Amino acid sequence: WMTRFLSNTMAGDLNDAHLEAAKEVVKNKFTVGLLSRKVDTMERLERMFRWRYHVNPVNQEKCREKLLVGGSNSNKNKIDKPQSGSEAYDLLAWQNNYDI
């Protein structure tokens, strides 16, 4: 889905040109962070956007730490994924072949 969205090609087949177009959008329009390096990512964003704690620095730092350790906006719903080889899986794999 992401390759389709970023290359503005929601229907039809995708090819390597669509993948390259999507990669260019990510390269030029996004800042990418890694969940495996949340602290580094947050520090990078803070420098880039010049975020400073002005209102209540102690409380804001506690909030930052809580978000970095515990996370936010997580989905607790458990949905069964299609099994590899099933018709549903094969259709999803075809539709999203450049995202897998």
Secondary structure, DSSP 8 states (H G I E B T S, - for coil): -HHHHHTT--SS---HHHHHHHHHHHHHH-----GGGHHHHHHHHHHHHT----S-HHHHHHHHHHHHHH-SS----------TTSHHHHHHHHHTTTT-
